[in-house]
Amino acid sequence: MTTEGASLVSLVIPLFDEAANAEALAEHLTAIASANPEHVFEVVAVDDGSTDNTIAILQAALDDRLPLTTVQLSRNFGSHYAISAGLANALGEAAVVLGADLQEPSELVGLFLAAWHDGAEVVWGIRRSRTQRGLGSTSSRIFSRLLHRYSEIVSYPAEGPSGVLVARPVIDAVNRLKERHRNVLGLIAWVGFTQTEVEYDQLPRLAGTTKWTTAKLLKLGLDSFVQFSHTPIRLAALLGVLISGLGFAYAAFISIRAILGAEPPEGWTTVIVLVLLLGGIQLIVLAIFGEYLWRATDEARDRPVYVVRRVEIGRLDYDARQPGSNDDSG
């Protein structure tokens, strides 16, 4: 099974109720290994609180064709937490994060590996074409471009990543980051190292539906901006300065009219409108501050990022080091 001097590559797959895709996923992973015989592969499958038998189907379908490590989380934490758990249990000199929906073609891994061997330590998969249309796809692109433009992680792809390869130094660095409200792809961009991109055409989802609800997408967006950007705070301050300036300008206007003998404006309509407007703005600003404060309080509690119920390590016919060894990054 192994090749002399071959590099071990971990295929990290987060799974949540993907029983309908599990058998095809096993064939997909086997095809990836067959197409890249110069590497040795292990599969790290993370069960993110599935309510079906996804892992059991995947184990039976792989049938020892590839070493399989399964990580079962105690409940559904979310895909970014499942990816984090997968990276923490990956033994490879590099790890490739792929979705269980089979929308990344198997050829993409070959492109990842080629870029890695050319010196890249982070290789982002960028969708040249997307199969999904509508509000979800549009909002995803807008979010990625805003995060790229208005955060400290300018290396985060503006088109939004889908699939990524990370080398061992990056894996070790990300494993040391303990933020609870996390965008793990943002963390990968934040740690730096040599980063590049490869493009591919997205495939249609084989079965099932996406688990990304509107509420989950909204939370990810808030988490990402609070985690990596001070722009919302700066906008709140700028809004306060703007409103104050308008207030002073209006006061000066009224004073000048009074000096010139003009009648002051009468009626409560203007006053009510201004009170409601300023009250609404104040509540928005307080909500922005509250998002930062809430997450800071959660971090101070120092709870674990996720909770693991069980880990089953597959047999690996390879002289693999333990995660984090031979790491000279400190």
C-alpha positions in Angstrom: 0.0 0.0 0.0 2.8 2.4 0.8 5.4 4.0 -1.4 9.0 4.3 -0.3 9.6 7.9 0.9 5.9 8.8 0.2 4.3 11.7 2.1 1.3 11.0 4.3 -1.7 13.2 3.5 -4.8 13.4 5.7 -8.2 13.8 4.1 -10.3 15.6 6.7 -14.0 15.2 6.1 -16.7 16.8 8.4 -19.9 14.8 8.4 -23.4 15.7 9.6 -26.3 13.4 8.5 -24.6 12.5 5.2 -25.7 8.8 5.0 -27.1 9.3 1.5 -23.6 10.4 0.3 -21.5 8.0 2.4 -21.0 5.2 -0.1 -20.2 7.6 -2.9 -17.9 9.4 -0.6 -15.9 6.2 0.0 -15.5 5.7 -3.8 -14.5 9.4 -4.1 -11.8 9.1 -1.5 -10.5 5.8 -3.0 -10.3 7.5 -6.4 -8.3 10.3 -4.9 -5.8 7.9 -3.4 -5.6 5.9 -6.7 -5.0 9.1 -8.7 -2.1 10.1 -6.5 0.0 6.9 -5.9 3.1 9.0 -4.9 1.4 9.8 -1.6 -0.1 7.7 1.3 -3.5 8.8 2.4 -5.5 8.5 5.6 -9.1 9.5 6.1 -10.1 11.5 9.2 -13.9 11.5 9.3 -15.5 13.7 12.0 -19.1 12.9 12.9 -20.5 16.2 13.9 -23.4 14.8 16.0 -25.1 12.9 13.1 -28.5 11.4 13.8 -28.2 8.8 11.1 -25.6 6.0 10.5 -23.2 8.0 8.3 -20.0 6.8 9.9 -21.1 3.1 9.9 -21.9 3.3 6.2 -18.6 5.0 5.4 -16.6 2.5 7.4 -18.3 -0.4 5.6 -18.0 1.2 2.2 -14.3 1.9 2.6 -13.7 -1.7 3.7 -10.1 -1.1 4.8 -9.1 0.3 1.4 -7.9 3.4 3.2 -7.0 3.9 6.9 -9.9 5.5 8.5 -9.8 7.5 11.8 -13.3 8.5 13.1 -13.8 11.3 15.5 -17.3 11.4 17.1 -18.3 14.7 18.7 -20.8 14.7 21.6 -23.3 16.8 19.6 -23.6 19.0 16.6 -21.1 21.8 17.0 -20.9 23.0 13.4 -18.6 22.2 10.4 -15.9 24.6 11.4 -15.6 22.9 14.8 -15.6 19.5 13.1 -12.8 20.6 10.8 -10.9 21.8 13.8 -11.3 18.3 15.5 -10.2 16.7 12.2 -7.0 18.7 12.0 -6.3 17.9 15.7 -6.4 14.2 14.9 -4.6 14.4 11.5 -1.2 12.7 11.3 -0.3 13.8 7.8 2.5 16.1 6.6 -0.4 17.9 5.0 -4.2 17.8 5.4 -6.8 18.4 2.7 -10.2 19.5 4.0 -13.1 18.4 1.7 -16.8 18.4 2.0 -18.9 15.3 2.2 -21.3 16.6 -0.5 -18.9 15.6 -3.2 -18.9 19.0 -4.9 -15.1 19.1 -5.1 -13.8 16.9 -8.0 -11.2 14.3 -7.2 -8.8 16.1 -9.5 -8.7 19.1 -7.1 -6.6 17.1 -4.6 -4.0 16.6 -7.3 -3.9 20.4 -7.9 -3.6 20.9 -4.2 -0.6 18.5 -3.9 1.1 20.0 -6.9 0.9 23.5 -5.4 2.1 22.1 -2.0 5.2 20.5 -3.6 5.9 23.8 -5.3 6.3 25.4 -1.9 2.8 26.5 -0.9 1.8 25.8 2.7 -1.8 26.8 2.3 -3.6 26.0 -0.9 -7.2 27.4 -1.3 -9.7 25.9 -3.6 -11.6 28.6 -5.5 -14.8 27.8 -7.4 -14.5 29.0 -11.0 -18.1 28.1 -11.5 -20.8 27.3 -8.9 -23.7 25.0 -9.2 -25.7 26.8 -6.5 -27.6 30.0 -7.5 -29.8 32.4 -5.6 -29.7 34.3 -2.4 -27.4 31.8 -0.6 -24.7 31.9 -3.2 -24.9 35.7 -3.6 -24.7 36.3 0.2 -21.8 33.9 0.5 -19.8 35.9 -2.1 -20.7 39.2 -0.6 -19.5 37.9 2.9 -16.2 36.7 1.5 -15.5 39.9 -0.3 -16.3 42.0 2.8 -14.2 39.8 5.0 -11.3 40.0 2.5 -11.6 43.8 2.3 -12.5 44.9 5.8 -10.6 42.4 8.1 -7.0 41.7 9.1 -7.0 38.5 7.0 -6.4 39.9 3.5 -5.2 36.5 2.4 -8.7 35.1 2.9 -9.9 34.5 -0.7 -12.3 37.2 -1.9 -14.3 34.6 -3.9 -14.7 32.4 -0.8 -12.8 29.2 -0.4 -14.2 25.7 -0.8 -11.6 23.0 0.0 -8.2 23.7 1.3 -4.8 22.0 1.8 -2.7 22.9 4.9 0.8 21.8 5.5 2.0 20.4 8.9 3.3 23.8 10.2 0.0 25.4 9.5 -1.9 22.5 11.1 0.2 22.8 14.3 -0.3 26.6 14.4 -4.1 26.3 13.9 -4.3 23.6 16.6 -2.9 26.0 19.1 -5.7 28.6 18.5 -8.6 28.1 20.9 -11.2 30.7 19.9 -14.7 29.2 20.6 -16.6 31.3 18.1 -14.5 30.4 15.1 -14.2 30.5 11.4 -11.5 27.9 11.0 -10.8 29.0 7.4 -10.3 32.5 8.7 -7.8 31.1 11.3 -5.9 29.3 8.5 -5.7 32.6 6.6 -4.7 34.5 9.8 -1.7 32.3 10.7 0.0 33.3 7.5 2.7 31.1 5.8 2.9 30.8 2.1 -0.6 30.8 0.5 -1.8 30.3 -3.0 -5.0 29.4 -4.8 -6.2 26.9 -7.4 -9.4 27.1 -9.4 -12.0 24.3 -10.2 -15.5 23.9 -11.4 -17.9 22.9 -8.7 -19.9 19.7 -9.1 -23.6 19.5 -8.2 -24.5 17.9 -4.8 -25.0 14.2 -5.2 -27.7 13.8 -2.6 -29.3 15.5 0.4 -29.4 19.2 1.1 -26.9 21.7 2.6 -26.9 21.9 6.4 -26.1 25.6 6.2 -29.2 27.4 7.4 -29.7 31.1 7.3 -29.2 31.3 11.1 -25.9 29.4 10.8 -24.7 31.6 8.0 -25.6 34.7 9.9 -23.7 33.5 13.0 -20.7 32.6 11.0 -20.7 36.1 9.5 -20.9 37.8 12.9 -18.3 35.5 14.4 -15.9 36.2 11.5 -16.1 39.9 11.7 -15.9 40.0 15.5 -12.9 37.6 15.4 -10.9 39.3 12.6 -12.2 42.9 12.2 -12.5 46.1 14.1 -14.5 47.6 11.3 -17.9 47.4 13.0 -16.6 49.2 16.1 -15.0 51.9 13.8 -18.3 52.3 11.9 -20.2 52.7 15.2 -17.8 55.5 16.2 -18.0 57.1 12.8 -21.8 57.0 13.0 -21.7 58.7 16.4 -19.4 61.5 15.0 -21.7 61.9 12.0 -24.9 62.2 14.1 -23.2 64.6 16.5 -22.1 66.7 13.6 -25.6 66.8 12.2 -26.9 67.7 15.6 -24.5 70.6 16.0 -25.2 71.8 12.5 -29.0 71.8 13.1 -28.5 73.6 16.4 -26.4 76.3 14.7 -29.1 76.6 12.0 -31.8 77.1 14.6 -29.7 79.7 16.5 -29.0 81.7 13.3 -32.7 81.7 12.4 -33.5 83.0 15.9 -30.9 85.7 15.7 -32.3 86.8 12.3 -35.8 86.9 13.9 -37.3 83.9 12.1 -39.9 81.8 13.9 -38.5 78.6 15.5 -40.0 75.4 14.0 -43.2 74.2 15.8 -44.8 70.8 16.4 -43.7 67.5 17.8 -43.3 65.6 14.6 -39.7 66.6 14.1 -38.8 65.9 17.7 -40.4 62.4 17.7 -38.7 61.5 14.4 -35.3 62.5 15.7 -35.8 60.7 19.0 -36.8 57.5 17.3 -33.9 57.8 14.8 -31.3 58.5 17.5 -32.7 55.8 19.8 -32.6 53.2 17.0 -29.0 54.1 16.2 -28.0 53.9 19.8 -29.5 50.4 20.1 -27.7 49.3 16.9 -24.4 50.6 18.3 -25.0 48.9 21.7 -25.8 45.6 19.8 -22.5 45.8 18.0 -20.6 46.4 21.3 -22.7 43.5 22.8 -21.5 41.1 20.1 -17.9 41.8 21.0 -18.5 41.7 24.7 -20.5 38.4 24.5 -17.7 36.7 22.6 -15.1 38.1 25.0 -17.0 36.7 27.9 -17.3 33.3 26.3 -13.6 33.2 25.7 -13.0 34.1 29.4 -15.0 31.0 30.5 -12.3 28.9 28.8 -14.7 26.1 27.7 -13.3 23.6 25.2 -13.8 24.4 21.6 -15.7 21.1 21.1 -16.3 17.9 23.0 -15.2 14.5 21.7 -17.3 11.5 22.6 -15.0 8.9 21.0 -12.0 8.5 18.6 -11.4 5.3 16.7 -7.9 5.2 15.0 -7.6 3.1 11.9 -4.6 1.0 11.2 -2.0 3.0 9.3 0.8 1.0 7.6 3.1 4.0 7.6 5.8 5.4 9.9 3.8 8.4 10.8 4.8 10.9 13.5 2.4 12.1 16.1 0.6 15.4 15.4 2.8 18.3 16.4 6.1 16.4 16.4 9.1 17.8 14.5 7.5 21.2 14.7 10.1 23.8 15.3 7.6 26.8 15.3 7.6 26.9 19.1 
